[in-house]
Amino acid sequence: MTVLRRLQFVKAQIGAGNDLALAGLLGAADLPDGPWRVAGQRTWRTGEIGPATAWGQRAREAGSVTAWRYYRHKATRRRIWIQLIPTASAEDASSLLAEVGERVLRNPIGRGRRVSERDVPAELFAGASLVWAREQHLEDRQGPSIVLLLAGAVRHRVVIVCLSGRPEWDWQSASDLAALQAARAPG
């Protein structure tokens, strides 16, 4: 993360402690194949990080708050993060989704060195009108692993699910989890 982006992130978090935004995310007990624990969570003002955009300006004006939660499996090396980004409209959610690949962290929860990455075609998950997916291949002391990122426009929100660890995840699991989060998202 660049210094400018770190400063933007710190600024975006000021005054964004929104329990209502976090309540829109799945809890550890909602996740399949538990037991899971919440390893971290944050909120920040939507549209404050990265290059200025029209959708970001409208989200700021609406007082939108992005929520993010990170989970670790208690018995395996699996990890999940889920992010819920409210925008001002369904059109703005589609605009954000078009650039989500440039805004998402390069190696969000994978451990090890990124060997390659590619955007991949993905099926719509329940509730989504548009999706984007990326597969990252990593290498660490235990060998190769894969990080799956799936994002979708769900009404006026963008849902992002990121899965990593061992045993490796599959795209159906990513889609099922994104659909579960989409159904949980308020309004």
CYANA upper distance limits for C-alpha pairs under 8 A (distance plus 0.5 A):
  1 MET  CA      5 ARG  CA      6.73
  1 MET  CA      6 ARG  CA      6.91
  1 MET  CA    105 LEU  CA      8.39
  2 THR  CA      6 ARG  CA      6.71
  3 VAL  CA      7 LEU  CA      6.74
  4 LEU  CA      8 GLN  CA      6.67
  5 ARG  CA      9 PHE  CA      6.59
  5 ARG  CA     49 ILE  CA      7.01
  5 ARG  CA     50 GLY  CA      6.97
  6 ARG  CA     10 VAL  CA      6.75
  7 LEU  CA     11 LYS  CA      6.66
  8 GLN  CA     12 ALA  CA      6.51
  8 GLN  CA     48 GLU  CA      7.01
  8 GLN  CA     49 ILE  CA      5.81
  8 GLN  CA     50 GLY  CA      7.97
  9 PHE  CA     13 GLN  CA      6.79
  9 PHE  CA     44 TRP  CA      8.03
  9 PHE  CA     48 GLU  CA      7.89
  9 PHE  CA     49 ILE  CA      6.43
 10 VAL  CA     14 ILE  CA      7.25
 11 LYS  CA     48 GLU  CA      8.40
 12 ALA  CA     16 ALA  CA      7.60
 12 ALA  CA     44 TRP  CA      5.54
 12 ALA  CA     45 ARG  CA      5.56
 12 ALA  CA     46 THR  CA      8.16
 12 ALA  CA     48 GLU  CA      6.08
 12 ALA  CA     49 ILE  CA      7.54
 13 GLN  CA     17 GLY  CA      7.72
 13 GLN  CA     42 ARG  CA      8.49
 13 GLN  CA     43 THR  CA      6.84
 13 GLN  CA     44 TRP  CA      4.80
 13 GLN  CA     45 ARG  CA      6.90
 14 ILE  CA     44 TRP  CA      7.88
 16 ALA  CA     43 THR  CA      6.32
 16 ALA  CA     44 TRP  CA      5.47
 16 ALA  CA     45 ARG  CA      6.26
 16 ALA  CA     65 VAL  CA      7.06
 17 GLY  CA     42 ARG  CA      8.20
 17 GLY  CA     43 THR  CA      6.37
 17 GLY  CA     44 TRP  CA      7.76
 18 ASN  CA     22 LEU  CA      7.21
 18 ASN  CA     43 THR  CA      7.06
 18 ASN  CA     65 VAL  CA      7.66
 19 ASP  CA     23 ALA  CA      6.57
 20 LEU  CA     24 GLY  CA      7.24
 21 ALA  CA     25 LEU  CA      7.98
 21 ALA  CA     43 THR  CA      7.82
 21 ALA  CA     65 VAL  CA      6.88
 21 ALA  CA     66 THR  CA      7.30
 21 ALA  CA     67 ALA  CA      6.09
 22 LEU  CA     41 GLN  CA      8.48
 22 LEU  CA     42 ARG  CA      8.42
 22 LEU  CA     43 THR  CA      7.81
 22 LEU  CA     67 ALA  CA      5.99
 22 LEU  CA     68 TRP  CA      7.86
 22 LEU  CA     69 ARG  CA      8.39
 24 GLY  CA     67 ALA  CA      8.49
 24 GLY  CA     84 LEU  CA      8.27
 24 GLY  CA    184 ARG  CA      6.85
 24 GLY  CA    185 ALA  CA      5.64
 24 GLY  CA    186 PRO  CA      6.54
 25 LEU  CA     67 ALA  CA      7.85
 25 LEU  CA     68 TRP  CA      8.22
 25 LEU  CA     69 ARG  CA      7.86
 25 LEU  CA     82 ILE  CA      7.93
 25 LEU  CA     83 GLN  CA      8.18
 25 LEU  CA     84 LEU  CA      7.60
 25 LEU  CA    181 GLN  CA      7.22
 25 LEU  CA    184 ARG  CA      7.44
 25 LEU  CA    185 ALA  CA      7.34
 26 LEU  CA     30 ASP  CA      6.38
 26 LEU  CA     31 LEU  CA      7.80
 26 LEU  CA    181 GLN  CA      6.68
 26 LEU  CA    184 ARG  CA      7.46
 27 GLY  CA     31 LEU  CA      7.55
 27 GLY  CA     38 VAL  CA      8.25
 28 ALA  CA     34 GLY  CA      8.43
 28 ALA  CA     35 PRO  CA      8.16
 28 ALA  CA     36 TRP  CA      5.74
 28 ALA  CA     37 ARG  CA      6.08
 28 ALA  CA     38 VAL  CA      6.65
 28 ALA  CA     71 TYR  CA      7.57
 29 ALA  CA     34 GLY  CA      7.83
 29 ALA  CA     35 PRO  CA      7.96
 29 ALA  CA     36 TRP  CA      7.47
 31 LEU  CA     36 TRP  CA      7.70
 31 LEU  CA    177 LEU  CA      8.20
 34 GLY  CA     73 HIS  CA      7.22
 34 GLY  CA     74 LYS  CA      8.13
 35 PRO  CA     73 HIS  CA      6.55
 35 PRO  CA     74 LYS  CA      6.18
 35 PRO  CA     75 ALA  CA      7.78
 36 TRP  CA     71 TYR  CA      6.90
 36 TRP  CA     72 ARG  CA      6.22
 36 TRP  CA     73 HIS  CA      4.92
 36 TRP  CA     74 LYS  CA      6.07
 37 ARG  CA     71 TYR  CA      6.02
 37 ARG  CA     72 ARG  CA      6.05
 37 ARG  CA     73 HIS  CA      6.88
 37 ARG  CA     74 LYS  CA      7.22
 38 VAL  CA     69 ARG  CA      7.62
 38 VAL  CA     70 TYR  CA      6.41
 38 VAL  CA     71 TYR  CA      4.99
 38 VAL  CA     72 ARG  CA      7.07
 39 ALA  CA     69 ARG  CA      8.27
 39 ALA  CA     70 TYR  CA      5.93
 39 ALA  CA     71 TYR  CA      5.60
 39 ALA  CA     72 ARG  CA      6.68
 40 GLY  CA     69 ARG  CA      6.34
 40 GLY  CA     70 TYR  CA      5.59
 40 GLY  CA     71 TYR  CA      7.58
 41 GLN  CA     67 ALA  CA      8.03
 41 GLN  CA     68 TRP  CA      5.96
 41 GLN  CA     69 ARG  CA      4.70
 41 GLN  CA     70 TYR  CA      6.57
 42 ARG  CA     67 ALA  CA      6.49
 42 ARG  CA     68 TRP  CA      5.84
 42 ARG  CA     69 ARG  CA      7.11
 43 THR  CA     65 VAL  CA      6.94
 43 THR  CA     66 THR  CA      5.94
 43 THR  CA     67 ALA  CA      5.02
 43 THR  CA     68 TRP  CA      6.75
 44 TRP  CA     65 VAL  CA      6.06
 44 TRP  CA     66 THR  CA      5.87
 44 TRP  CA     67 ALA  CA      7.37
 45 ARG  CA     60 ARG  CA      7.38
 45 ARG  CA     63 GLY  CA      7.72
 45 ARG  CA     64 SER  CA      6.58
 45 ARG  CA     65 VAL  CA      5.03
 45 ARG  CA     66 THR  CA      6.54
 46 THR  CA     56 GLY  CA      7.14
 46 THR  CA     59 ALA  CA      6.49
 46 THR  CA     60 ARG  CA      6.61
 46 THR  CA     63 GLY  CA      8.27
 46 THR  CA     64 SER  CA      5.93
 46 THR  CA     65 VAL  CA      5.63
 46 THR  CA     66 THR  CA      5.82
 46 THR  CA     85 ILE  CA      7.36
 46 THR  CA     86 PRO  CA      7.70
 46 THR  CA     87 THR  CA      8.07
 47 GLY  CA     52 ALA  CA      7.96
 47 GLY  CA     53 THR  CA      8.09
 47 GLY  CA     55 TRP  CA      7.91
 47 GLY  CA     56 GLY  CA      4.33
 47 GLY  CA     57 GLN  CA      6.86
 47 GLY  CA     59 ALA  CA      6.61
 47 GLY  CA     60 ARG  CA      6.48
 48 GLU  CA     52 ALA  CA      8.27
 48 GLU  CA     56 GLY  CA      7.56
 48 GLU  CA     60 ARG  CA      7.95
 50 GLY  CA    103 ARG  CA      7.65
 52 ALA  CA     56 GLY  CA      7.14
 52 ALA  CA     57 GLN  CA      7.85
 53 THR  CA     57 GLN  CA      6.74
 54 ALA  CA     58 ARG  CA      6.86
 55 TRP  CA     59 ALA  CA      6.67
 55 TRP  CA     87 THR  CA      7.46
 55 TRP  CA     88 ALA  CA      7.76
 55 TRP  CA     92 ASP  CA      5.65
 55 TRP  CA     93 ALA  CA      8.35
 55 TRP  CA     95 SER  CA      7.60
 55 TRP  CA     96 LEU  CA      7.62
 56 GLY  CA     60 ARG  CA      6.65
 56 GLY  CA     87 THR  CA      8.05
 57 GLN  CA     61 GLU  CA      6.71
 58 ARG  CA     62 ALA  CA      6.67
 58 ARG  CA     87 THR  CA      7.92
 58 ARG  CA     88 ALA  CA      6.41
 59 ALA  CA     63 GLY  CA      6.75
 59 ALA  CA     64 SER  CA      5.81
 59 ALA  CA     86 PRO  CA      7.83
 59 ALA  CA     87 THR  CA      5.54
 59 ALA  CA     88 ALA  CA      5.72
 60 ARG  CA     64 SER  CA      6.46
 62 ALA  CA     88 ALA  CA      7.04
 64 SER  CA     86 PRO  CA      6.39
 64 SER  CA     87 THR  CA      7.14
 64 SER  CA     88 ALA  CA      8.31
 65 VAL  CA     85 ILE  CA      7.66
 65 VAL  CA     86 PRO  CA      7.23
 66 THR  CA     83 GLN  CA      7.75
 66 THR  CA     84 LEU  CA      6.31
 66 THR  CA     85 ILE  CA      5.15
 66 THR  CA     86 PRO  CA      6.84
 67 ALA  CA     83 GLN  CA      6.19
 67 ALA  CA     84 LEU  CA      5.86
 67 ALA  CA     85 ILE  CA      7.21
 68 TRP  CA     81 TRP  CA      7.64
 68 TRP  CA     82 ILE  CA      6.26
 68 TRP  CA     83 GLN  CA      4.83
 68 TRP  CA     84 LEU  CA      7.02
 69 ARG  CA     81 TRP  CA      6.12
 69 ARG  CA     82 ILE  CA      6.02
 69 ARG  CA     83 GLN  CA      7.05
 70 TYR  CA     79 ARG  CA      8.02
 70 TYR  CA     80 ILE  CA      6.38
 70 TYR  CA     81 TRP  CA      4.81
 70 TYR  CA     82 ILE  CA      7.13
 71 TYR  CA     79 ARG  CA      6.26
 71 TYR  CA     80 ILE  CA      5.67
 71 TYR  CA     81 TRP  CA      6.62
 72 ARG  CA     77 ARG  CA      7.95
 72 ARG  CA     78 ARG  CA      6.67
 72 ARG  CA     79 ARG  CA      5.21
 72 ARG  CA     80 ILE  CA      7.13
 73 HIS  CA     77 ARG  CA      6.95
 73 HIS  CA     78 ARG  CA      5.96
 73 HIS  CA     79 ARG  CA      6.76
 76 THR  CA    166 ARG  CA      7.29
 76 THR  CA    167 PRO  CA      8.04
 77 ARG  CA    165 GLY  CA      5.72
 77 ARG  CA    166 ARG  CA      5.70
 77 ARG  CA    167 PRO  CA      7.81
 78 ARG  CA    163 LEU  CA      8.06
 78 ARG  CA    164 SER  CA      6.32
 78 ARG  CA    165 GLY  CA      4.64
 78 ARG  CA    166 ARG  CA      5.89
 78 ARG  CA    167 PRO  CA      7.38
 78 ARG  CA    168 GLU  CA      8.27
 79 ARG  CA    109 ILE  CA      7.59
 79 ARG  CA    163 LEU  CA      6.42
 79 ARG  CA    164 SER  CA      5.79
 79 ARG  CA    165 GLY  CA      6.35
 80 ILE  CA    109 ILE  CA      8.17
 80 ILE  CA    161 VAL  CA      7.68
 80 ILE  CA    162 CYS  CA      6.10
 80 ILE  CA    163 LEU  CA      5.24
 80 ILE  CA    164 SER  CA      7.08
 81 TRP  CA    109 ILE  CA      8.13
 81 TRP  CA    161 VAL  CA      6.39
 81 TRP  CA    162 CYS  CA      5.71
 81 TRP  CA    163 LEU  CA      7.32
 82 ILE  CA    159 VAL  CA      7.83
 82 ILE  CA    160 ILE  CA      6.11
 82 ILE  CA    161 VAL  CA      5.17
 82 ILE  CA    162 CYS  CA      6.96
 83 GLN  CA    158 VAL  CA      8.50
 83 GLN  CA    159 VAL  CA      6.38
 83 GLN  CA    160 ILE  CA      5.54
 83 GLN  CA    161 VAL  CA      7.13
 84 LEU  CA    157 ARG  CA      7.28
 84 LEU  CA    158 VAL  CA      6.39
 84 LEU  CA    159 VAL  CA      5.36
 84 LEU  CA    160 ILE  CA      7.04
 84 LEU  CA    185 ALA  CA      8.29
 85 ILE  CA    157 ARG  CA      5.90
 85 ILE  CA    158 VAL  CA      5.53
 85 ILE  CA    159 VAL  CA      7.01
 86 PRO  CA     93 ALA  CA      8.15
 86 PRO  CA    156 HIS  CA      6.65
 86 PRO  CA    157 ARG  CA      4.82
 86 PRO  CA    158 VAL  CA      7.01
 87 THR  CA     92 ASP  CA      6.49
 87 THR  CA     93 ALA  CA      6.31
 87 THR  CA    156 HIS  CA      5.96
 87 THR  CA    157 ARG  CA      6.15
 87 THR  CA    158 VAL  CA      8.30
 88 ALA  CA     92 ASP  CA      6.84
 88 ALA  CA     93 ALA  CA      8.30
 88 ALA  CA    156 HIS  CA      6.84
 89 SER  CA     93 ALA  CA      6.87
 89 SER  CA    155 ARG  CA      7.93
 89 SER  CA    156 HIS  CA      5.11
 89 SER  CA    157 ARG  CA      8.38
 90 ALA  CA     94 SER  CA      6.85
 90 ALA  CA    153 ALA  CA      7.98
 90 ALA  CA    154 VAL  CA      8.06
 90 ALA  CA    155 ARG  CA      5.53
 90 ALA  CA    156 HIS  CA      4.53
 90 ALA  CA    157 ARG  CA      7.64
 91 GLU  CA     95 SER  CA      6.79
 91 GLU  CA    156 HIS  CA      7.87
 92 ASP  CA     96 LEU  CA      6.64
 92 ASP  CA    156 HIS  CA      7.53
 93 ALA  CA     97 LEU  CA      6.64
 93 ALA  CA    153 ALA  CA      6.08
 93 ALA  CA    154 VAL  CA      8.09
 93 ALA  CA    155 ARG  CA      7.89
 93 ALA  CA    156 HIS  CA      5.86
 93 ALA  CA    157 ARG  CA      6.08
 93 ALA  CA    158 VAL  CA      6.35
 94 SER  CA     98 ALA  CA      6.81
 94 SER  CA    130 LEU  CA      7.67
 94 SER  CA    153 ALA  CA      6.37
 95 SER  CA     99 GLU  CA      7.47
 96 LEU  CA    100 VAL  CA      6.44
 96 LEU  CA    158 VAL  CA      8.18
 97 LEU  CA    101 GLY  CA      8.35
 97 LEU  CA    130 LEU  CA      8.44
 97 LEU  CA    131 VAL  CA      7.95
 97 LEU  CA    132 TRP  CA      7.59
 97 LEU  CA    151 ALA  CA      7.75
 97 LEU  CA    152 GLY  CA      7.39
 97 LEU  CA    153 ALA  CA      7.04
 97 LEU  CA    158 VAL  CA      7.45
 98 ALA  CA    132 TRP  CA      8.49
 99 GLU  CA    103 ARG  CA      7.10
100 VAL  CA    104 VAL  CA      6.42
100 VAL  CA    151 ALA  CA      8.43
101 GLY  CA    132 TRP  CA      8.45
101 GLY  CA    134 ARG  CA      8.33
104 VAL  CA    108 PRO  CA      8.16
107 ASN  CA    114 ARG  CA      7.72
107 ASN  CA    136 GLN  CA      8.27
108 PRO  CA    162 CYS  CA      8.17
109 ILE  CA    147 VAL  CA      8.22
109 ILE  CA    162 CYS  CA      8.08
109 ILE  CA    163 LEU  CA      8.22
109 ILE  CA    164 SER  CA      7.12
110 GLY  CA    138 LEU  CA      7.81
110 GLY  CA    146 ILE  CA      8.25
110 GLY  CA    147 VAL  CA      6.60
110 GLY  CA    164 SER  CA      6.27
110 GLY  CA    165 GLY  CA      7.45
111 ARG  CA    138 LEU  CA      7.94
111 ARG  CA    140 ASP  CA      7.27
111 ARG  CA    165 GLY  CA      8.41
112 GLY  CA    138 LEU  CA      6.41
112 GLY  CA    139 GLU  CA      5.90
112 GLY  CA    140 ASP  CA      4.96
112 GLY  CA    141 ARG  CA      8.27
113 ARG  CA    138 LEU  CA      5.83
113 ARG  CA    139 GLU  CA      5.77
113 ARG  CA    140 ASP  CA      6.90
114 ARG  CA    136 GLN  CA      7.40
114 ARG  CA    137 HIS  CA      6.45
114 ARG  CA    138 LEU  CA      4.89
114 ARG  CA    139 GLU  CA      7.05
115 VAL  CA    136 GLN  CA      8.15
115 VAL  CA    137 HIS  CA      5.99
115 VAL  CA    138 LEU  CA      5.72
115 VAL  CA    139 GLU  CA      7.11
116 SER  CA    136 GLN  CA      6.39
116 SER  CA    137 HIS  CA      5.70
116 SER  CA    138 LEU  CA      7.66
117 GLU  CA    134 ARG  CA      7.47
117 GLU  CA    135 GLU  CA      6.06
117 GLU  CA    136 GLN  CA      4.69
117 GLU  CA    137 HIS  CA      6.49
118 ARG  CA    134 ARG  CA      6.11
118 ARG  CA    135 GLU  CA      6.06
118 ARG  CA    136 GLN  CA      7.16
119 ASP  CA    132 TRP  CA      8.14
119 ASP  CA    133 ALA  CA      6.18
119 ASP  CA    134 ARG  CA      4.67
119 ASP  CA    135 GLU  CA      6.79
120 VAL  CA    132 TRP  CA      8.21
120 VAL  CA    133 ALA  CA      5.96
120 VAL  CA    134 ARG  CA      6.05
120 VAL  CA    135 GLU  CA      7.31
121 PRO  CA    132 TRP  CA      7.84
121 PRO  CA    133 ALA  CA      7.04
122 ALA  CA    131 VAL  CA      7.23
122 ALA  CA    132 TRP  CA      7.18
122 ALA  CA    133 ALA  CA      6.60
123 GLU  CA    131 VAL  CA      7.86
123 GLU  CA    175 SER  CA      8.50
124 LEU  CA    128 ALA  CA      6.44
124 LEU  CA    129 SER  CA      7.40
124 LEU  CA    130 LEU  CA      7.00
124 LEU  CA    131 VAL  CA      6.51
124 LEU  CA    152 GLY  CA      8.32
124 LEU  CA    175 SER  CA      8.43
125 PHE  CA    131 VAL  CA      8.39
125 PHE  CA    152 GLY  CA      8.31
125 PHE  CA    175 SER  CA      5.98
125 PHE  CA    176 ASP  CA      7.66
125 PHE  CA    178 ALA  CA      7.35
125 PHE  CA    179 ALA  CA      6.03
126 ALA  CA    179 ALA  CA      5.48
126 ALA  CA    182 ALA  CA      7.97
127 GLY  CA    154 VAL  CA      6.25
127 GLY  CA    155 ARG  CA      8.41
127 GLY  CA    179 ALA  CA      6.93
127 GLY  CA    182 ALA  CA      6.52
127 GLY  CA    183 ALA  CA      7.49
128 ALA  CA    152 GLY  CA      5.99
128 ALA  CA    153 ALA  CA      5.84
128 ALA  CA    154 VAL  CA      5.13
128 ALA  CA    155 ARG  CA      7.98
128 ALA  CA    179 ALA  CA      8.32
128 ALA  CA    182 ALA  CA      8.08
129 SER  CA    152 GLY  CA      7.66
129 SER  CA    153 ALA  CA      6.27
129 SER  CA    154 VAL  CA      6.75
129 SER  CA    155 ARG  CA      8.10
130 LEU  CA    152 GLY  CA      6.06
130 LEU  CA    153 ALA  CA      5.87
130 LEU  CA    154 VAL  CA      8.35
131 VAL  CA    150 LEU  CA      7.72
131 VAL  CA    151 ALA  CA      6.08
131 VAL  CA    152 GLY  CA      4.69
131 VAL  CA    153 ALA  CA      6.96
132 TRP  CA    150 LEU  CA      6.42
132 TRP  CA    151 ALA  CA      5.73
132 TRP  CA    152 GLY  CA      6.81
133 ALA  CA    148 LEU  CA      7.96
133 ALA  CA    149 LEU  CA      6.00
133 ALA  CA    150 LEU  CA      5.00
133 ALA  CA    151 ALA  CA      6.82
134 ARG  CA    148 LEU  CA      6.62
134 ARG  CA    149 LEU  CA      5.63
134 ARG  CA    150 LEU  CA      7.18
135 GLU  CA    146 ILE  CA      7.32
135 GLU  CA    147 VAL  CA      6.35
135 GLU  CA    148 LEU  CA      5.41
135 GLU  CA    149 LEU  CA      6.90
136 GLN  CA    146 ILE  CA      6.09
136 GLN  CA    147 VAL  CA      5.49
136 GLN  CA    148 LEU  CA      7.04
137 HIS  CA    144 PRO  CA      7.53
137 HIS  CA    145 SER  CA      6.45
137 HIS  CA    146 ILE  CA      5.20
137 HIS  CA    147 VAL  CA      7.02
138 LEU  CA    144 PRO  CA      6.08
138 LEU  CA    145 SER  CA      5.66
138 LEU  CA    146 ILE  CA      6.46
138 LEU  CA    147 VAL  CA      8.10
139 GLU  CA    143 GLY  CA      5.98
139 GLU  CA    144 PRO  CA      4.90
139 GLU  CA    145 SER  CA      6.70
140 ASP  CA    144 PRO  CA      6.89
140 ASP  CA    145 SER  CA      8.26
145 SER  CA    164 SER  CA      8.25
145 SER  CA    165 GLY  CA      7.43
145 SER  CA    166 ARG  CA      8.03
145 SER  CA    168 GLU  CA      7.47
146 ILE  CA    164 SER  CA      6.80
146 ILE  CA    165 GLY  CA      7.91
146 ILE  CA    168 GLU  CA      7.23
146 ILE  CA    169 TRP  CA      8.36
147 VAL  CA    162 CYS  CA      7.52
147 VAL  CA    163 LEU  CA      6.20
147 VAL  CA    164 SER  CA      5.12
147 VAL  CA    165 GLY  CA      7.99
148 LEU  CA    162 CYS  CA      6.10
148 LEU  CA    163 LEU  CA      5.70
148 LEU  CA    164 SER  CA      7.07
148 LEU  CA    169 TRP  CA      8.05
148 LEU  CA    170 ASP  CA      8.36
148 LEU  CA    171 TRP  CA      7.88
148 LEU  CA    174 ALA  CA      7.87
149 LEU  CA    160 ILE  CA      7.64
149 LEU  CA    161 VAL  CA      6.31
149 LEU  CA    162 CYS  CA      4.97
149 LEU  CA    163 LEU  CA      7.13
149 LEU  CA    174 ALA  CA      8.32
150 LEU  CA    160 ILE  CA      6.22
150 LEU  CA    161 VAL  CA      5.80
150 LEU  CA    162 CYS  CA      6.96
150 LEU  CA    174 ALA  CA      7.17
150 LEU  CA    175 SER  CA      7.91
150 LEU  CA    178 ALA  CA      7.98
151 ALA  CA    158 VAL  CA      7.22
151 ALA  CA    159 VAL  CA      5.94
151 ALA  CA    160 ILE  CA      4.72
151 ALA  CA    161 VAL  CA      6.81
151 ALA  CA    178 ALA  CA      8.21
152 GLY  CA    158 VAL  CA      6.03
152 GLY  CA    159 VAL  CA      5.88
152 GLY  CA    160 ILE  CA      7.15
152 GLY  CA    178 ALA  CA      8.42
153 ALA  CA    157 ARG  CA      6.40
153 ALA  CA    158 VAL  CA      5.11
153 ALA  CA    159 VAL  CA      7.10
154 VAL  CA    158 VAL  CA      6.34
154 VAL  CA    159 VAL  CA      7.43
154 VAL  CA    182 ALA  CA      7.06
159 VAL  CA    178 ALA  CA      7.33
159 VAL  CA    181 GLN  CA      7.74
159 VAL  CA    182 ALA  CA      7.19
160 ILE  CA    178 ALA  CA      7.65
161 VAL  CA    174 ALA  CA      7.30
161 VAL  CA    177 LEU  CA      7.86
161 VAL  CA    178 ALA  CA      6.54
162 CYS  CA    174 ALA  CA      8.11
163 LEU  CA    169 TRP  CA      7.14
163 LEU  CA    174 ALA  CA      7.55
164 SER  CA    168 GLU  CA      7.18
164 SER  CA    169 TRP  CA      7.23
165 GLY  CA    169 TRP  CA      8.11
169 TRP  CA    173 SER  CA      7.09
169 TRP  CA    174 ALA  CA      8.04
170 ASP  CA    174 ALA  CA      7.12
171 TRP  CA    175 SER  CA      6.60
172 GLN  CA    176 ASP  CA      6.56
173 SER  CA    177 LEU  CA      6.59
174 ALA  CA    178 ALA  CA      6.59
175 SER  CA    179 ALA  CA      6.61
176 ASP  CA    180 LEU  CA      6.69
177 LEU  CA    181 GLN  CA      6.73
178 ALA  CA    182 ALA  CA      6.52
179 ALA  CA    183 ALA  CA      6.67
180 LEU  CA    184 ARG  CA      6.89
181 GLN  CA    185 ALA  CA      6.69
